[in-house]
Amino acid sequence: MQNPIRLFRWLMLVMVLAVTFFSSSTDAEVAKFGTPKGEEGTRIFQATEHPHYSGQFHLKGQKATLVGGMQDPSPWDHLDYAGKHLTSVPGTIDIDVDERSNTGLVATEFGEGKDQYRIVFDRFAGAAPYQDGGIATRVYEHGDSGNGDTLYPKTWLYLAGWGRADVFKNGQPLYKDYPAHFMVMERSRDPKTHEVHYPEKRTLPGGETDPAGMEIDLWVRSKESNPKNFPPFDVFLHLYWDEVTWR
């Protein structure tokens, strides 16, 4: 008959090893899928973890705002955190993309004065892993997220795309094959003052956006830089839409 004390010690060792293994496996699984860093929030499942995920996104944006103007002389500010140079313009954005294959079309039309503009954004490519080949969903970007630049506050992207676009003015080519970026994101501007509260000193880990609202942002910029402008590009076309419809 085995020594009861030795048997007890053996059982305790087995239990400790089992608990350690289970805890390590769970921690590894949670670390694999989750929020960007540390204890910033609850676990977020990747889209591909859902068995019926189609990858097909169909959205429409209305109530367009042009940040700055198409004819602004340098130096200009086309991010306008203070919300002092915003123009409501007639125009829409239609997003029809396949996130899995990184294909589709983002079509934008808007008017400024007597001029009509059209943006065709249909070439997608990712330069960083978080961009997932050109179109990504469920990811943080900007601010202190560690993804992208710091031109905008950290925001949760329901959907985003990176690649190249063409811009037409009154039916004629204006900008050909320019870098472009769209974001279906949390609301960035104060609905009353139109300010982007960024950058600012904050004590909470979330970005300076408002998750109670949603917007679509679109940027088209030149390769050429110009340090007199903000952002420092020769061309930086920036629009956003306050009304977002999922179709």
trRosetta pair geometry for C-beta under 8 A, 3 or more apart (Angstrom, degrees):
i j d omega theta_ij theta_ji phi_ij phi_ji
2 6 6.3 -117 171 76 97 111
2 7 5.0 98 120 -59 127 114
3 6 4.0 69 76 12 109 111
3 7 6.6 179 85 -13 54 84
4 7 5.6 -57 -146 38 31 112
4 8 6.2 34 155 -22 66 105
5 8 5.7 -53 -150 34 31 113
5 9 6.5 30 153 -18 64 105
6 9 5.8 -54 -149 36 32 111
6 10 6.3 35 152 -22 65 106
7 10 5.6 -54 -149 34 32 113
7 11 6.4 31 154 -18 65 105
8 11 5.8 -55 -150 36 31 110
8 12 6.4 31 153 -19 65 106
9 12 5.7 -54 -148 36 32 113
9 13 6.4 35 153 -22 64 105
10 13 5.8 -54 -152 33 31 113
10 14 6.6 32 151 -19 64 104
11 14 5.7 -53 -151 34 34 112
11 15 6.4 33 152 -19 65 106
12 15 5.7 -55 -150 36 32 112
12 16 6.4 33 153 -20 66 105
13 16 5.8 -53 -147 35 31 110
13 17 6.4 29 155 -16 65 107
14 17 5.9 -58 -149 38 29 109
14 18 6.2 29 155 -20 65 109
15 18 5.7 -55 -147 36 30 112
15 19 6.3 28 157 -17 65 106
16 19 5.9 -56 -147 38 29 108
16 20 6.2 29 155 -19 64 109
17 20 5.7 -56 -146 37 30 112
17 21 6.2 30 156 -20 65 107
18 21 5.9 -55 -147 36 29 110
18 22 6.3 25 156 -16 64 108
19 22 5.9 -57 -146 39 29 109
19 23 6.1 28 157 -19 65 109
20 23 5.9 -58 -146 37 27 110
20 24 6.3 25 157 -18 64 109
21 24 5.9 -58 -148 37 27 109
21 25 6.3 26 156 -18 64 108
22 25 5.8 -57 -148 37 29 111
22 26 6.3 28 156 -18 65 108
23 26 5.8 -57 -148 37 30 110
23 27 6.2 29 155 -18 65 107
24 27 5.8 -55 -145 37 30 110
24 28 6.3 30 156 -19 64 107
25 28 5.8 -56 -149 36 29 111
25 29 6.3 28 154 -20 64 107
26 29 5.7 -56 -149 35 31 110
26 30 6.3 26 155 -15 66 106
27 30 5.9 -57 -146 39 30 107
27 31 6.1 30 155 -20 65 109
28 31 5.7 -56 -145 38 29 111
28 32 6.4 38 153 -31 63 102
29 32 5.7 -49 -154 22 31 116
29 33 7.5 -22 166 27 62 91
30 33 7.3 -86 -154 62 29 66
30 34 5.6 49 171 -60 68 138
30 43 6.3 -97 -144 -96 87 127
31 34 6.6 -61 -125 17 20 134
33 43 6.7 64 112 -169 87 104
33 44 7.3 -128 161 82 87 57
33 45 6.2 27 158 -125 138 46
33 46 5.6 -106 -133 -16 117 97
33 49 6.7 46 -128 -52 162 148
34 43 4.9 -63 -115 -127 83 76
34 44 6.4 109 -153 35 30 71
35 38 7.9 -56 98 68 112 53
35 40 4.6 -153 142 70 140 102
35 41 4.6 139 -89 54 153 89
35 42 7.3 111 -43 70 122 27
35 43 7.0 -116 -21 -109 83 34
35 44 6.0 98 -73 4 65 106
36 40 6.2 -2 50 39 84 155
36 140 4.9 -50 -54 32 136 140
36 145 5.8 -101 -134 -157 168 81
36 146 6.7 160 -180 36 124 116
36 147 7.8 -114 -125 -11 130 112
37 40 6.1 67 67 -18 60 126
37 146 7.3 96 -36 -3 132 140
38 205 7.7 -132 80 -132 126 153
40 205 4.9 -137 -124 130 87 144
40 206 7.5 130 -169 -72 98 62
41 44 7.5 33 101 -35 116 102
41 205 8.0 -152 -39 90 86 127
41 206 8.0 70 -59 -79 121 96
44 138 6.0 -180 154 -174 126 117
45 49 4.5 -113 -180 71 104 138
45 50 6.8 106 125 -50 129 85
46 49 4.8 105 62 -11 77 103
46 138 6.4 174 -130 85 48 142
47 50 6.2 -54 -173 20 46 110
47 53 5.0 126 161 -140 83 145
47 55 7.4 113 136 -90 134 64
47 99 7.0 15 87 102 162 151
47 137 5.1 46 -37 82 142 125
47 138 5.8 171 -38 7 91 130
48 53 5.9 -125 -104 65 36 157
49 53 7.9 78 52 -24 36 139
50 53 4.3 108 75 -47 100 101
55 98 5.3 44 130 -168 106 72
55 99 4.5 -137 -159 53 80 84
55 100 3.5 -35 -132 -15 160 104
55 101 7.2 99 142 -1 144 74
56 97 7.9 171 -148 91 45 41
56 98 5.8 -22 -96 -105 63 72
56 99 7.8 -131 -57 9 17 83
57 95 6.3 -29 121 127 104 108
57 96 7.4 -176 92 -137 62 28
57 97 5.3 -6 58 61 102 82
57 98 7.8 177 19 -88 76 25
57 99 6.2 68 -12 -35 115 103
57 104 7.9 4 58 -125 87 174
57 137 7.5 169 -61 -80 139 129
57 159 5.5 119 -145 -120 166 157
58 95 7.1 168 -147 92 27 70
58 96 5.4 19 -112 -108 77 76
58 246 7.3 95 82 -171 67 57
58 247 4.2 -77 118 73 108 97
59 94 7.6 167 89 -155 52 43
59 95 4.3 3 57 55 93 113
59 159 7.3 173 -7 52 145 148
59 184 6.4 38 90 -96 176 141
59 216 7.2 157 129 -79 131 137
59 244 6.3 -13 -172 -169 117 89
59 245 6.6 153 -159 81 64 52
59 246 5.6 -32 -102 -105 84 53
59 247 6.5 178 -93 11 27 86
60 92 6.4 -16 -171 -174 93 115
60 93 7.1 158 -158 84 46 56
60 94 5.5 -10 -107 -106 78 68
60 95 7.4 -157 -72 23 34 76
60 244 7.6 154 81 -156 47 45
60 245 4.6 -12 59 60 94 105
60 247 6.2 57 -9 -29 102 121
61 64 7.2 90 128 -82 101 82
61 92 6.4 154 80 -163 62 62
61 93 4.1 7 47 51 113 101
61 94 7.9 -143 24 -64 72 33
61 95 7.6 57 -13 -13 99 105
61 215 7.9 64 -136 -171 124 55
61 216 4.1 -95 -84 35 147 139
61 241 3.0 102 168 88 117 161
61 243 6.7 136 -160 79 54 61
61 244 5.6 -16 -102 -101 77 67
61 245 7.7 -170 -76 21 31 74
62 92 5.6 -18 -94 -111 70 89
62 241 6.1 96 42 -165 15 117
62 242 7.9 -55 92 61 56 67
62 243 4.3 -30 67 73 86 119
62 245 7.3 29 2 -6 105 110
63 88 7.6 -47 -169 -142 66 103
63 241 6.0 114 70 -162 67 69
63 242 4.3 -57 101 49 127 98
63 243 4.4 95 14 1 116 104
64 88 7.2 119 85 -160 58 57
64 89 5.2 -54 101 70 110 82
64 90 7.1 60 45 162 118 9
64 91 4.1 -27 20 69 163 94
64 92 6.9 -125 -44 -72 121 27
64 93 7.4 123 -94 -20 112 93
64 110 5.4 -130 128 -109 162 124
64 239 5.8 -12 -166 -174 102 118
64 240 7.5 156 -150 85 57 33
64 241 5.3 -31 -94 -94 63 82
65 86 5.2 -6 -176 -173 119 107
65 87 6.8 145 -160 73 65 40
65 88 5.7 -40 -101 -97 73 53
65 89 7.0 130 -123 16 21 83
65 239 6.6 155 79 -158 49 66
65 240 5.4 -14 58 62 100 79
65 241 7.5 175 15 -84 75 33
65 242 7.1 61 -13 -29 114 99
66 69 6.8 71 128 -103 125 44
66 70 7.4 -48 -173 -38 145 84
66 86 7.3 150 75 -161 48 55
66 87 4.7 -20 60 65 98 98
66 88 8.0 173 17 -95 77 5
66 89 4.8 45 -17 -11 111 133
66 110 6.8 153 -65 145 110 149
66 112 6.3 7 -16 -86 171 119
66 238 7.5 116 -163 86 53 61
66 239 5.5 -32 -101 -101 57 86
67 78 5.2 104 113 -169 103 64
67 79 6.7 20 160 -115 147 14
67 80 5.2 -164 -164 25 102 123
67 85 7.0 72 -172 99 57 87
67 86 6.1 -26 -107 -107 58 74
67 238 4.1 -33 51 96 121 112
67 239 6.9 -161 4 -88 83 31
67 240 7.1 50 -36 1 109 97
68 72 5.1 -46 175 -33 109 152
68 76 5.5 79 -142 170 139 124
68 77 6.7 -179 -78 83 117 48
68 78 4.2 -64 1 -103 143 76
68 80 6.5 -176 -47 -36 80 127
68 85 5.4 30 -91 128 50 123
68 238 6.9 72 26 48 105 104
69 72 4.6 130 62 -48 85 91
69 85 7.5 -94 -21 172 84 107
69 87 6.6 60 -86 -5 83 145
69 112 6.8 141 -152 -168 81 145
70 112 5.2 156 5 59 123 159
70 115 7.0 -111 73 84 155 145
70 117 7.1 -170 -95 -57 150 145
70 169 8.0 139 178 -108 146 123
70 237 7.4 23 -108 -116 78 101
72 76 4.1 73 138 -97 136 148
72 78 7.6 -177 44 -70 155 99
73 76 7.2 148 82 -51 35 106
74 226 6.2 -75 -131 154 146 145
74 228 5.1 79 170 98 110 128
74 229 5.6 -73 -131 -64 98 100
75 228 4.0 -123 -89 156 103 94
75 229 5.5 -168 -147 -83 71 51
75 230 7.6 47 178 -2 103 80
76 229 5.5 2 53 -130 70 95
76 230 7.5 -135 103 42 48 67
77 80 5.3 120 121 -71 102 67
77 85 6.8 121 74 38 94 142
77 229 7.6 180 -78 -167 38 64
77 230 4.7 0 -117 66 73 110
78 229 7.4 9 4 178 102 109
78 230 7.1 179 29 95 64 60
78 231 7.0 -65 61 16 96 72
78 236 4.6 168 66 98 145 108
78 237 7.4 -82 -173 -105 150 14
78 238 4.7 143 160 13 102 125
79 151 6.2 -138 -100 175 148 102
79 152 7.4 -150 -147 -78 121 80
79 196 7.5 -68 159 32 91 151
79 230 6.2 -78 19 134 107 95
79 231 6.5 82 -35 -36 116 81
79 238 6.9 -179 -86 -97 47 177
80 83 6.1 110 142 -78 101 25
80 84 6.4 -140 -161 42 108 67
80 85 5.0 -132 -112 51 141 93
80 86 6.5 176 115 -57 151 82
80 196 7.9 110 101 8 56 113
81 195 6.5 31 157 -164 65 74
81 196 4.4 -92 -138 59 70 100
81 198 6.0 -129 -133 67 124 74
82 195 6.0 -26 -148 -115 30 90
83 86 5.8 -22 -161 -16 67 127
83 189 6.2 113 -90 -148 125 119
83 190 7.5 -96 -30 47 158 93
83 193 6.1 130 59 136 150 70
83 194 3.2 152 -166 110 142 92
83 195 4.7 -105 -1 -73 123 45
83 196 7.1 146 -49 -9 95 68
86 194 5.9 -118 14 173 154 144
87 112 7.2 65 113 -124 145 100
89 110 4.9 60 121 -177 126 113
89 111 6.0 -172 -177 68 101 55
89 112 5.7 -39 -121 -80 134 72
89 239 7.7 -75 48 -126 126 116
90 110 6.6 158 90 -149 49 63
90 111 5.1 5 62 36 97 108
91 108 6.8 36 170 180 117 80
91 109 5.4 -156 -142 103 88 55
91 110 2.7 -20 -80 -98 159 78
91 111 6.3 179 -58 8 100 62
91 117 7.9 -9 -108 65 142 91
91 239 7.4 -61 97 -159 140 150
92 108 7.3 -159 97 -140 46 54
92 109 6.2 12 49 53 74 87
92 110 7.8 173 16 -72 35 76
92 241 7.6 59 -143 -111 45 142
93 106 6.7 -2 -174 -176 101 89
93 107 7.2 162 -154 85 52 46
93 108 4.6 -11 -105 -101 83 87
93 182 7.7 167 178 -135 144 135
93 216 5.8 -144 71 112 143 146
93 218 6.4 179 -109 -34 150 140
93 239 7.6 158 -53 107 127 127
93 241 5.7 -136 22 -25 115 146
94 105 7.7 11 103 111 95 95
94 106 7.3 173 86 -152 52 44
94 107 4.8 -6 56 58 100 95
94 108 7.8 -169 23 -72 63 45
95 104 7.6 47 -180 137 63 133
95 106 5.2 0 -109 -112 73 84
95 159 7.3 127 151 111 152 140
95 182 7.0 -175 -100 132 123 154
95 184 7.3 -105 25 -55 172 121
95 216 7.4 -155 -30 -134 133 144
96 104 5.3 -157 108 -168 60 110
96 105 5.5 7 62 58 95 83
96 106 7.8 180 31 -79 56 44
96 107 8.0 3 18 6 100 100
97 103 6.9 171 -154 94 72 38
97 104 3.1 -169 -112 57 56 159
97 105 7.2 -167 -74 33 73 34
97 106 7.0 -6 -51 -55 117 85
97 124 7.6 83 -144 -45 127 154
97 135 5.5 -170 156 -128 137 155
97 159 7.7 150 61 178 128 129
97 161 6.5 -143 -111 -71 169 140
98 101 4.5 13 109 40 124 99
98 102 7.3 -52 89 5 79 15
98 103 5.1 5 47 60 107 83
98 104 5.4 160 7 -50 66 110
98 135 7.5 121 88 69 41 157
99 102 7.3 21 -167 -74 30 50
99 132 7.6 11 -180 115 91 135
99 135 4.8 -134 -125 120 60 114
99 136 7.0 100 -154 -112 107 15
99 137 5.4 -21 -132 -17 157 114
99 159 7.1 -109 -83 -134 123 101
102 124 4.7 -148 175 99 89 124
102 125 7.5 85 164 -86 138 37
102 126 7.5 -100 -122 -20 143 100
102 132 7.6 -172 -79 119 111 78
102 133 4.4 -115 -58 125 146 108
102 134 4.0 88 -159 56 122 115
102 135 4.9 174 -120 17 64 98
103 124 6.9 -150 -87 32 29 121
104 122 7.1 -133 103 -134 39 73
104 124 7.5 27 42 -17 80 137
104 135 7.3 55 28 -70 119 158
105 120 7.3 -39 -154 -159 98 77
105 121 7.3 127 -164 76 50 60
105 122 4.8 -9 -108 -99 73 102
106 119 7.6 -26 114 114 90 102
106 121 3.9 -20 65 70 106 113
106 122 7.2 -165 28 -68 65 56
106 161 6.6 -173 -33 58 139 147
106 165 7.6 -57 74 -102 107 122
106 182 5.5 -163 -145 -19 164 157
106 218 7.4 172 152 -113 134 125
107 118 7.6 -18 -169 -168 82 92
107 119 7.3 159 -157 83 37 65
107 120 6.3 1 -111 -110 73 62
107 121 7.6 -154 -69 32 34 76
108 117 7.8 -13 117 116 96 93
108 118 6.9 155 87 -158 61 45
108 119 3.9 4 56 50 112 106
108 121 7.3 41 -2 -2 106 108
108 218 6.2 -162 -72 95 155 176
108 239 7.0 142 -166 61 144 149
109 116 7.2 -5 -168 -176 93 95
109 117 7.1 163 -151 88 48 56
109 118 5.2 -10 -101 -104 78 77
109 119 7.8 -156 -67 22 37 70
110 116 7.8 173 94 -153 32 57
110 117 5.5 -14 65 61 75 101
110 239 6.5 -177 -19 -114 162 153
111 115 6.7 162 -155 89 68 49
111 116 5.1 -30 -101 -103 88 65
111 117 7.0 168 -93 16 34 77
112 115 5.5 -12 66 65 78 100
112 117 7.0 22 7 -8 98 119
115 169 6.0 -19 -171 -164 118 96
115 170 5.9 -82 -145 -47 75 100
116 169 7.5 139 78 -161 49 47
116 170 5.7 103 50 -87 82 55
116 171 7.8 35 81 -30 110 71
117 167 6.5 -14 -168 -172 105 94
117 168 6.7 153 -157 81 53 56
117 169 5.6 -18 -102 -102 78 64
117 174 7.5 -37 -130 10 96 152
118 167 7.4 158 83 -157 48 49
118 168 4.5 -8 58 56 95 107
118 171 7.9 45 15 -87 126 40
119 165 5.6 14 -177 169 95 132
119 166 7.3 165 -153 84 51 47
119 167 5.2 -15 -102 -104 78 75
119 168 7.7 -165 -73 21 33 72
119 180 7.7 146 180 -125 121 144
119 218 7.1 133 97 154 161 145
119 220 6.3 -145 -135 -43 131 147
119 237 7.8 -179 -88 116 135 144
120 165 6.2 164 83 -160 45 79
120 166 4.9 -5 57 56 99 95
120 168 7.5 40 -6 -9 102 108
121 161 7.2 124 144 103 125 132
121 163 6.8 123 -175 74 88 108
121 164 7.6 176 -141 100 67 33
121 165 3.8 -31 -94 -98 77 113
121 180 5.0 -130 -120 117 117 156
121 182 6.6 127 111 -27 165 122
121 218 7.5 -142 -29 -148 154 119
121 220 7.8 -133 -81 -84 113 109
122 163 7.9 -105 89 112 18 144
122 165 7.6 105 9 -111 56 66
123 163 4.7 -173 103 166 62 124
123 164 4.3 -11 73 53 120 97
123 165 7.6 -160 38 -66 87 43
123 177 7.9 -2 41 -129 147 78
124 133 7.4 55 128 129 104 72
124 134 3.1 114 149 158 92 130
124 135 5.3 -2 -177 -38 155 91
124 161 5.4 -70 -119 -165 119 108
124 162 6.7 94 -153 71 75 48
124 163 4.0 -98 -108 -54 37 143
125 133 7.3 -68 -142 175 40 49
125 134 4.6 -3 -60 -88 11 114
125 162 6.8 -80 74 105 49 87
125 163 5.1 108 19 -111 69 84
125 164 7.6 20 19 -10 107 91
126 129 7.6 78 146 -111 131 11
126 131 3.2 169 -138 103 105 111
126 132 5.9 167 -72 57 159 29
126 133 4.7 -17 5 -23 123 3
126 134 4.7 -117 -35 -51 77 46
126 136 7.4 81 -98 -40 131 111
126 162 6.0 93 -103 62 55 122
127 131 6.3 47 38 28 54 154
127 162 6.8 -97 8 132 90 146
128 131 5.0 97 61 -2 75 106
128 147 7.1 159 116 -147 146 81
128 148 7.7 -153 37 -66 155 58
129 132 7.5 41 167 -65 46 49
130 136 6.5 46 152 -132 61 173
130 139 5.5 140 -179 -167 102 142
130 141 7.3 160 127 -87 137 92
130 147 4.6 -63 70 -125 167 127
130 148 7.9 -97 79 -31 134 83
131 134 6.4 39 150 -74 104 19
131 136 5.6 -135 -157 -23 32 129
131 160 7.8 -91 -129 103 73 109
131 162 5.1 -38 -149 24 134 136
132 135 6.7 -64 89 82 104 41
132 136 3.9 125 27 -92 122 97
132 139 7.7 -163 -16 -41 120 149
133 136 7.9 137 42 -64 68 83
134 161 6.2 18 154 -154 71 80
134 162 5.8 -128 -145 64 54 75
134 163 5.4 41 -154 -64 109 110
135 159 7.4 -6 -174 -171 92 88
135 160 7.3 175 -150 91 52 45
135 161 4.6 -12 -102 -102 78 91
135 162 7.9 -165 -71 24 42 63
136 139 5.1 -4 138 5 126 141
136 157 7.0 57 97 104 96 134
136 159 7.6 167 90 -151 45 46
136 160 5.6 -13 61 61 85 90
136 161 7.7 165 19 -84 63 45
137 157 7.3 -138 -139 118 36 89
137 158 6.6 -14 -149 159 85 43
137 159 5.0 -16 -103 -98 87 67
137 160 7.6 164 -86 19 42 67
138 156 8.0 -15 -141 -172 45 93
138 157 7.5 -116 -48 84 6 73
138 158 7.3 16 -67 -138 53 35
139 147 6.7 -103 159 129 109 177
139 156 7.9 155 84 -154 27 55
139 157 5.2 -16 66 54 74 111
139 160 7.0 -89 59 27 111 124
140 145 4.0 -160 133 -141 110 134
140 146 8.0 58 97 45 113 79
140 147 6.0 138 98 30 70 128
140 154 5.9 5 -175 -171 111 97
140 155 7.1 161 -148 80 66 32
140 156 6.0 -40 -95 -97 70 54
140 157 7.1 164 -105 7 17 87
140 207 7.8 166 -152 -32 108 126
141 145 5.7 -142 -128 69 9 154
141 147 4.5 -82 -112 103 63 113
141 148 4.4 44 -168 11 97 138
141 154 7.4 171 87 -143 29 57
141 155 6.4 -26 62 60 74 78
141 157 5.5 31 8 -28 113 127
141 160 6.7 33 -5 -41 151 174
141 183 7.3 -128 61 -115 137 130
142 145 6.2 53 60 17 34 121
142 147 7.3 -36 -15 87 35 77
142 148 5.1 -38 -64 91 56 125
142 149 6.6 -3 -115 77 75 55
142 150 6.5 123 -166 -122 67 31
142 151 6.6 -75 -135 56 113 64
142 152 4.2 -23 -168 73 158 85
142 153 6.2 68 120 92 117 21
142 154 5.6 -171 91 -95 72 37
142 155 5.9 16 52 17 118 89
142 207 7.6 64 91 -127 94 146
143 150 6.2 77 -112 -136 17 74
143 152 6.9 -64 -41 105 78 55
143 153 4.6 29 -70 -170 122 42
143 154 2.9 -91 59 -39 139 73
143 155 7.2 123 -3 -16 121 63
143 198 7.4 -93 -95 -141 101 133
143 207 5.0 -175 -2 -119 168 109
143 208 7.3 167 -100 10 137 91
144 150 7.5 37 -65 -116 50 107
144 154 5.7 -53 43 -51 61 129
145 148 7.2 24 68 41 117 92
145 154 4.4 141 -44 -129 98 105
145 207 7.4 -22 -53 -68 103 120
149 152 7.9 79 88 17 85 74
150 199 7.9 12 163 -75 109 124
151 231 5.8 -23 -120 -83 138 122
152 155 6.7 -33 129 -5 115 121
152 188 6.6 -47 -165 -131 112 146
152 196 7.4 -81 -140 -171 77 148
152 198 6.9 64 -165 102 42 162
152 217 8.0 117 -104 117 163 176
153 188 6.5 162 39 -137 109 97
153 196 6.9 -167 -10 176 111 104
153 197 7.6 22 -55 78 149 65
153 198 4.1 -131 -57 -91 103 146
153 199 7.5 154 -88 -100 84 59
153 207 4.4 129 151 179 100 107
153 208 3.8 -112 -127 43 157 97
153 209 5.5 177 93 -38 125 82
154 206 7.3 -158 91 176 117 44
154 207 3.2 -151 76 -84 79 117
154 208 7.4 104 41 11 71 68
154 209 7.4 -121 89 1 53 106
155 183 7.2 72 94 169 135 141
155 185 4.6 35 144 -169 137 122
155 186 5.0 -153 -155 39 97 99
155 188 6.6 -47 -85 -82 142 99
155 207 5.3 -106 -67 80 48 161
155 209 4.6 72 -107 -23 95 153
156 185 6.8 147 79 -150 49 70
156 186 5.4 69 45 -27 87 113
156 207 7.8 -167 -21 24 69 125
156 209 7.5 -142 18 74 75 143
156 211 7.0 34 29 -105 130 101
157 160 4.3 -26 -174 -29 142 120
157 183 5.5 -90 -120 -150 105 92
157 184 6.7 94 -166 65 69 62
157 185 5.4 -36 -103 -93 61 85
158 184 4.5 -67 64 108 102 106
158 185 6.9 -162 10 -83 82 30
158 214 7.3 4 -7 -138 141 123
159 183 7.8 157 89 -157 54 38
159 184 4.2 28 51 34 88 123
160 181 7.2 0 -176 -174 100 84
160 182 6.4 -176 -148 93 57 59
160 183 4.7 0 -109 -108 102 65
160 184 6.8 -142 -66 25 59 68
160 185 7.5 44 -76 -62 106 96
161 180 7.9 4 109 112 94 93
161 181 7.0 179 90 -147 55 45
161 182 5.1 15 47 47 94 95
162 179 8.0 -12 -170 -168 81 88
162 180 7.5 166 -152 89 40 56
162 181 5.3 0 -106 -106 71 84
163 179 7.8 -176 114 -146 22 54
163 180 6.0 -20 75 61 62 92
164 177 5.0 -8 -176 -156 129 63
164 178 6.7 142 -153 67 72 29
164 179 6.4 -50 -100 -97 63 35
164 180 6.1 106 -146 15 14 100
165 175 7.8 37 101 101 81 109
165 177 7.9 148 64 -125 26 20
165 178 5.9 -38 65 64 75 82
165 179 8.0 11 21 130 84 13
165 180 3.7 54 -4 -38 117 153
165 220 5.3 -88 69 -112 130 117
166 173 6.7 -57 -174 -131 111 93
166 175 6.8 178 -154 92 45 66
166 176 5.6 6 -121 -123 93 51
166 177 6.6 6 -78 -45 81 44
166 178 7.5 129 -96 16 32 85
167 173 7.7 95 81 -161 52 56
167 174 4.6 -59 106 68 94 108
167 175 4.1 32 38 42 111 99
167 178 6.8 -8 -5 22 107 132
167 220 6.0 131 -54 132 125 162
167 237 6.8 114 -96 8 155 168
168 171 6.1 -4 165 -141 122 12
168 172 6.3 152 -160 70 83 26
168 173 5.9 -51 -105 -96 75 37
168 174 6.0 152 -127 2 18 94
169 172 5.9 -32 69 64 71 83
169 174 4.2 79 -10 -61 104 128
173 176 5.6 18 -176 -65 127 100
175 178 4.6 -5 153 -27 120 134
175 220 6.6 132 90 149 151 126
175 222 7.3 -115 -139 -85 126 81
175 235 6.5 -177 -100 134 140 165
175 237 7.7 -151 10 -10 156 137
178 220 5.1 73 101 -179 128 93
178 221 6.3 -179 169 73 112 31
178 222 6.1 -57 -135 -94 115 43
178 223 7.5 -139 -134 -28 70 75
178 235 7.1 -65 -138 91 147 131
179 220 7.4 156 88 -153 49 51
179 221 5.5 -26 73 62 99 85
179 222 7.9 64 31 158 93 3
179 223 6.9 113 -8 -75 110 69
180 218 7.2 -9 -170 -171 100 86
180 219 6.6 169 -151 90 53 59
180 220 4.7 -12 -103 -102 92 75
180 221 7.7 164 -86 17 45 65
181 218 7.4 166 87 -151 51 45
181 219 4.8 1 55 54 94 103
182 216 6.7 -4 -173 -175 101 94
182 217 6.8 168 -153 88 52 55
182 218 4.8 -10 -104 -102 86 78
182 219 7.7 -173 -77 23 43 63
183 216 7.0 166 85 -154 51 50
183 217 4.6 2 53 53 100 99
183 218 7.9 -166 22 -70 65 41
184 214 7.0 9 178 -176 79 110
184 215 7.9 -170 -148 95 46 36
184 216 5.4 -20 -99 -101 66 82
184 244 6.7 116 -145 -144 100 144
185 188 6.9 26 109 -42 123 103
185 209 7.0 -96 151 -138 103 159
185 214 7.2 161 87 -152 33 67
185 215 6.2 -24 66 65 79 77
185 216 7.6 128 19 -108 75 32
185 217 6.3 -14 24 9 124 108
186 207 7.5 143 62 73 139 120
186 209 3.9 104 101 140 118 135
186 210 6.2 180 164 70 103 39
186 211 5.0 -50 -129 -94 127 52
186 213 6.9 90 -174 76 62 63
186 214 6.6 -64 -120 -103 32 56
186 215 7.8 11 119 23 21 83
187 191 7.4 -10 173 -56 146 92
187 209 6.1 148 75 -173 46 89
187 210 4.5 -30 72 63 105 98
187 211 7.8 -156 26 -66 83 8
187 212 7.0 -43 24 71 128 62
187 213 3.0 23 -31 87 141 111
187 214 6.1 -62 -50 -39 80 13
187 215 5.4 97 -109 -16 59 105
188 196 5.2 -5 152 -118 98 103
188 198 7.8 -47 -169 1 98 133
188 208 7.8 55 -149 99 70 86
188 209 5.2 -48 -96 -112 58 95
188 210 7.8 -167 -77 18 14 80
188 215 6.5 -84 11 42 86 139
188 217 7.4 24 4 -56 139 133
188 240 7.7 -103 41 -134 117 163
189 194 5.1 -3 176 -156 127 48
189 195 6.5 149 -151 71 76 24
189 196 5.6 -56 -93 -71 67 70
189 215 7.6 55 20 -39 94 161
189 240 7.8 142 -6 89 125 155
190 193 4.4 14 90 47 132 90
190 194 6.3 -70 67 -16 78 12
190 195 4.8 15 18 50 118 79
190 196 7.8 -156 -8 -75 79 25
190 197 6.6 80 -48 -36 108 101
191 194 7.8 23 -151 -72 14 54
191 213 7.0 159 -59 -64 116 162
196 208 7.3 89 172 111 73 125
197 200 5.6 -31 162 -6 83 141
197 208 4.8 -147 88 180 88 122
198 208 4.6 173 -71 61 97 153
199 208 7.7 -169 -129 -23 40 151
200 208 6.3 109 35 -103 107 138
202 208 6.8 -159 -46 -80 149 88
206 209 7.8 -102 155 51 100 77
206 211 7.8 -65 -172 -29 144 118
210 213 5.2 34 97 27 109 98
213 242 8.0 -31 178 -159 122 80
214 244 4.9 -76 112 31 115 143
215 240 5.2 18 166 178 126 113
215 241 6.2 160 -164 75 75 51
215 242 5.8 -31 -110 -108 97 41
215 244 6.7 -167 -119 -41 20 120
216 240 6.4 166 84 -155 50 64
216 241 4.5 2 51 47 100 105
216 244 5.8 135 -30 -97 99 108
217 238 7.4 -16 -167 -163 94 86
217 239 7.5 164 -152 90 50 48
217 240 4.6 -21 -99 -101 68 97
218 237 7.9 -24 117 115 90 90
218 238 7.3 165 86 -146 56 42
218 239 5.1 -3 56 60 101 90
218 240 7.3 174 18 -84 68 48
219 236 6.7 -24 -160 -166 99 82
219 237 7.0 143 -159 79 45 59
219 238 5.4 -3 -105 -101 76 78
220 235 7.5 -33 116 132 81 109
220 236 7.8 159 82 -153 47 36
220 237 4.3 -7 59 57 95 112
221 231 7.2 -34 -116 78 143 126
221 233 4.6 -11 -168 153 112 173
221 235 5.9 161 -154 96 47 73
221 236 4.7 4 -108 -105 97 69
221 237 7.2 -161 -73 24 48 68
222 233 5.2 155 50 173 84 107
222 234 4.4 -45 65 61 151 96
222 235 3.8 95 -28 36 109 97
222 236 7.5 -87 12 -55 79 57
224 233 7.0 106 87 -164 55 70
224 234 4.1 11 93 -4 106 134
224 235 7.7 66 58 9 94 84
225 232 5.3 20 -165 134 97 93
225 233 5.8 -67 -119 -108 49 47
225 234 6.7 100 124 -28 3 80
226 229 4.8 50 93 11 107 109
226 232 6.1 -159 74 -175 46 63
226 233 6.2 27 27 136 85 15
226 234 4.6 108 -23 -83 118 57
227 232 4.9 4 -108 -145 44 123
228 232 7.8 116 37 -131 32 78
229 232 5.8 139 73 -122 75 36
229 233 6.3 -74 86 54 131 45
229 234 7.4 145 17 -102 146 20
229 236 6.8 166 143 11 133 120
231 236 5.3 139 51 -98 94 161
233 236 4.7 114 61 -54 120 100
241 244 6.6 118 108 -73 105 74
